Amino acid sequence: MRAVGSSIPRVDARRKVTGEALYPGDIDRPGQLWLKVVFAERPHARVRHIDTTAVEAAPGVVAVFTAADVPNNIYGLNHPDQPVLCGPGAPRGMVDADIVRFVGDQVALVVAETEAQANAAARLLVIDWEDLPVVTDPLAAMQPDSPLVHSYRDDNVLLEYHVRRGDMEAGFARADVVVEHTYRTGAQEHAYLQPEAGLAHIDDRGRIVVDVAGQWVHEDREQIAHALDLPEEQIVVRYPAIGGAFGGREDMSVQIVLALAAWRLKQRGIDRPVKTIWSRRESIIGHHKRHPSVIHARWGATRDGILVAQQVDFTSDCGAYAYTSTKVLGNATLACLGPYECDNVYVDARTVYTNNVPGGAFRGFGGPQGHFAAELQMDRLAEALGMDPLELRLRNAWREGSVMATRSVLPAGVTIVPVLEKLREECGTMNGESARSGSSFTTSLDASANGRLRGTGIACCFKNVGFSLGYRDVCNATVELYGQREIERVVVRHAGAEVGQGTHTIMAQVAAEVVGVPVERVDLIVQDTAETDNSGSVSASRMTFMAGNAIKGAAEMALARWQDEDRPAIAHFEYVPRATTPYDKLTGESDPNITHGYCAQAAEVEVDPDTGHVHVLRVISVNDVGRAINPQQVEGQIEGAIAQSVGWTTQENFVQQDGRVLTDQFSTYLIPTVVDVAEVGSVILEFPDPQGPLGARGMAEMPFIPTAPAIVAAVHDATGVWFDEIPLTPERVWRGLREHS
């Protein structure tokens, strides 16, 4: 049996099923202390003074740390703009580090003998606050009289992008129909199974070792070293089992503060490990969310269905700090145009500071927000033209050699057309008539008996694979071959994290395929900065693509050495894909992405007009994955993405009011349960990507992206009402139906 193309069991399955696998919260070390983070719980305020007297006198307390204990009190993944601890007294670091800018800012650390003692003592901390004006609406935050979230800036706009192609006035002059609407998407909580947790200690070589869950061990190490003003070699970051991520672990949560506490304790002669586990509420207020967005779109088309003008104004709520907002904005700037050719394009996109919980990386990375507007614009154009919405997409979809709005030719391997054609084959031709008059999928059931309205809708998307817009992507791997006459053991060293998506299984399969041994002979040494070289982040749908190419390269080199009888054969390979370029500041001209993946979906829903409940019955998802290295894992990614996207579209209503989170528990922030998950029809297409390892494309984010617009289109098909804002909570749908009745 070949390694690649087989649905072999995951390499970590047995350990996780039996409970043998340890997650950060499961790890204990002798003599460990417990750390409690004191959160600001205020959206915008200055810390005038912190009185730790009562805390230090509390039972079991070993130490209290504040901003004064942070050598370099500033960090940030792409744009350093956040204090490690907010408060006065830091030796150096961020301007206005004594100001908290959202409720989840960290103010102090309490270290005690037990978790209960640390929690109790933290409540005794006395802080003298000066409350500051709060701004929570990104549109209001752009006004000249708005309070500044960062006082050293001239305004609250963190970053803007502009795309200009063609002549917008001439484009609209050619249009026979024009549709113009404003769309809004909400924040989304990652809701991963394991809240933030970790353990730090000093090893026998004097290194600070942090066991934590994240998505990029080397970036975590860099951020810790920067804040502590230490050489990176003095920091070791290791990931044990990780209970989900979805982009939510790209930024810092407990990494720096755990390292800080263990290091400062050691300096005081206290050589003991330090552990912390956040509560679910702390997790919800303490890490970033999917960016809420406001998208105004005005598009025009000719009567024969050719796009001639796309004008989009896109605003995302950055929240209090940048996190990955600049990178997410870069993706959204293109996603809001969809996978379509158009000669006349104007996009103005920006991300804006507010005092809300920061926005950051989340599955799809700007794609869901942008495509939500783009796909609904296509549906409304189809309605105005009296045209089948799938046919309209096919007439405008990218093809091999198409030129993007950025004036660059698409990377080879453009397959959105065959993906759409396969969707039509799977679902039957959609004729654009209302489901209330009998049109639906050929396999749909008659819903008239229960009084609910049945409808169907479609949407499609593209997703960049790998880092983009000029960021130099790189991935390292080392492969070692051991044995006598035959290869008895293969060791793969790679830093890539296993966040539940099956990355480590893919690594083993690629190595086994190239070397020509059973997968059982492959051992992995992974996600440990002391044992591996930089692999980049597990994000941007890049890990199969990047790790696969790196491991393939290292394995081929090692195999050649083995065949030359250089044994053990050890080879290191650094994979660097083709370069991309950033947007031109005025025109957006660029070669933005390494390559793309493509997906199209159809959704079938029932709407209860009496209650406003939207029931997603079925989603058919057609995905070009290039090469399915492990088909079962691909299906799992499709099903998981759709379940998560159904939640964002219909249930997950993250509510913030005046900068405070009102939905800070799973009792108030609802995510889909097993009874809410739709039936999923996963269709896997394999058109090899010319750049991919053995043809594979990254695909884990793609199936999330088109689900929301497909559902909204299906609701319109069922009810005749368009909804421009998600989530489609029962109240929102009920009111919308009443307003249009």
Secondary structure as UniProt FT lines:
FT   TURN            4..5
FT   TURN            11..12
FT   HELIX           13..18
FT   HELIX           24..26
FT   TURN            30..31
FT   STRAND          33..39
FT   STRAND          45..51
FT   HELIX           53..56
FT   TURN            59..60
FT   STRAND          61..65
FT   HELIX           67..69
FT   TURN            95..98
FT   STRAND          99..100
FT   TURN            103..104
FT   STRAND          106..112
FT   HELIX           115..122
FT   TURN            123..124
FT   STRAND          126..131
FT   HELIX           138..141
FT   TURN            144..145
FT   TURN            151..152
FT   STRAND          157..165
FT   HELIX           168..174
FT   STRAND          177..185
FT   STRAND          197..202
FT   TURN            204..205
FT   STRAND          208..212
FT   HELIX           217..228
FT   HELIX           232..234
FT   STRAND          235..238
FT   TURN            246..249
FT   HELIX           255..267
FT   TURN            268..269
FT   STRAND          274..277
FT   HELIX           280..286
FT   STRAND          289..290
FT   STRAND          293..301
FT   TURN            303..304
FT   STRAND          307..319
FT   TURN            323..324
FT   HELIX           325..335
FT   TURN            336..337
FT   STRAND          345..353
FT   TURN            363..366
FT   HELIX           367..385
FT   HELIX           389..396
FT   TURN            400..401
FT   TURN            405..406
FT   HELIX           416..427
FT   HELIX           435..437
FT   TURN            442..443
FT   HELIX           448..450
FT   STRAND          453..465
FT   TURN            469..470
FT   STRAND          475..483
FT   STRAND          487..494
FT   HELIX           503..515
FT   HELIX           519..521
FT   STRAND          522..526
FT   TURN            529..531
FT   TURN            540..541
FT   HELIX           543..563
FT   TURN            564..565
FT   STRAND          569..575
FT   TURN            585..587
FT   STRAND          595..607
FT   TURN            609..611
FT   STRAND          614..624
FT   HELIX           631..650
FT   STRAND          656..657
FT   TURN            658..659
FT   STRAND          660..661
FT   TURN            666..668
FT   TURN            674..676
FT   STRAND          679..685
FT   TURN            690..691
FT   HELIX           693..695
FT   HELIX           702..704
FT   TURN            705..706
FT   HELIX           707..719
FT   HELIX           730..739
//
